């Protein structure tokens, strides 16, 4: 499985290090879990402005779902939603 990666950049397009990025999976239906069975994982961006989650286990419920992603540092916050799909075979296809 490829890691789920987010890249954080400032208003000038430069990568931002030490940003807290939280990944939130749905509570039910298509989706999965992070290590320990959790549906939320927090990672910190590296020098390239990237935060990634490597150990994500998809469930076998087919259909579309959303991963909510929020980046925050001090008083600044930004969020996005990534639409994903798990096919009939139980594998993520997007």
C-alpha positions as CSV (number, residue, x, y, z in Angstrom):
1,X,0.0,0.0,0.0
2,X,1.2,3.5,-0.8
3,X,1.4,5.9,2.1
4,X,-1.3,8.6,2.4
5,X,0.7,11.8,2.0
6,X,-0.2,15.5,2.5
7,X,2.1,18.4,1.6
8,X,1.8,21.7,3.5
9,X,3.0,24.9,1.8
10,X,2.8,28.5,2.9
11,X,1.4,31.5,0.9
12,X,4.7,31.8,-1.1
13,X,4.6,28.1,-2.1
14,X,7.4,27.0,0.3
15,X,7.1,23.8,2.3
16,X,6.2,24.2,6.0
17,X,8.0,22.1,8.6
18,X,6.6,21.1,12.1
19,X,2.9,21.4,11.2
20,X,0.4,19.0,12.9
21,X,-1.7,17.2,10.4
22,X,-4.6,15.0,11.5
23,X,-6.2,12.4,9.3
24,X,-9.8,11.4,10.2
25,X,-11.5,8.3,8.8
26,X,-15.3,7.7,8.9
27,X,-16.8,6.0,12.0
28,X,-18.7,3.5,9.9
29,X,-19.2,2.2,6.3
30,X,-16.3,2.1,3.8
31,X,-12.9,3.2,5.2
32,X,-10.5,1.6,7.6
33,X,-8.5,2.1,10.7
34,X,-5.1,3.3,11.7
35,X,-2.8,1.4,14.1
36,X,-4.5,0.3,17.3
37,X,-7.9,0.4,15.7
38,X,-8.1,4.2,15.8
39,X,-9.9,6.3,13.2
40,X,-7.7,9.4,13.7
41,X,-4.0,9.7,13.3
42,X,-1.8,12.8,13.8
43,X,1.5,13.3,12.0
44,X,4.0,16.2,11.9
45,X,5.3,17.6,8.6
46,X,9.0,17.1,7.8
47,X,11.5,19.5,6.2
48,X,9.7,19.0,2.8
49,X,6.4,19.9,4.4
50,X,5.1,16.4,4.1
51,X,3.1,14.3,6.6
52,X,2.4,10.7,5.8
53,X,0.5,7.8,7.2
54,X,1.9,4.4,6.3
55,X,0.1,1.9,8.4
56,X,-3.6,2.2,7.4
57,X,-5.7,-0.9,7.1
58,X,-8.7,-0.6,4.7
59,X,-11.9,-2.5,5.6
60,X,-13.8,-4.7,3.1
61,X,-16.9,-2.5,2.8
62,X,-17.1,-1.3,-0.8
63,X,-18.1,2.3,-1.6
64,X,-16.9,5.9,-1.6
65,X,-15.8,7.6,1.7
66,X,-14.1,10.8,2.8
67,X,-10.8,11.2,4.7
68,X,-10.9,14.6,6.5
69,X,-7.5,16.2,6.8
70,X,-6.7,19.2,9.0
71,X,-3.3,21.0,9.2
72,X,-2.7,23.3,12.1
73,X,0.2,25.3,13.5
74,X,-0.2,27.9,16.2
75,X,-3.3,30.0,15.3
76,X,-3.4,28.8,11.6
77,X,-5.6,26.0,10.4
78,X,-6.4,24.6,7.0
79,X,-8.5,21.6,6.0
80,X,-9.5,19.4,3.1
81,X,-11.4,16.3,2.2
82,X,-10.0,13.5,0.2
83,X,-12.6,11.3,-1.6
84,X,-11.6,7.6,-1.7
85,X,-13.2,4.5,-3.0
86,X,-13.0,0.9,-1.9
87,X,-13.9,-1.5,-4.7
88,X,-15.8,-4.8,-4.5
89,X,-12.5,-6.7,-3.8
90,X,-11.9,-4.7,-0.6
91,X,-9.0,-2.7,-2.1
92,X,-8.8,1.1,-2.2
93,X,-9.0,2.1,-5.9
94,X,-8.2,5.9,-5.8
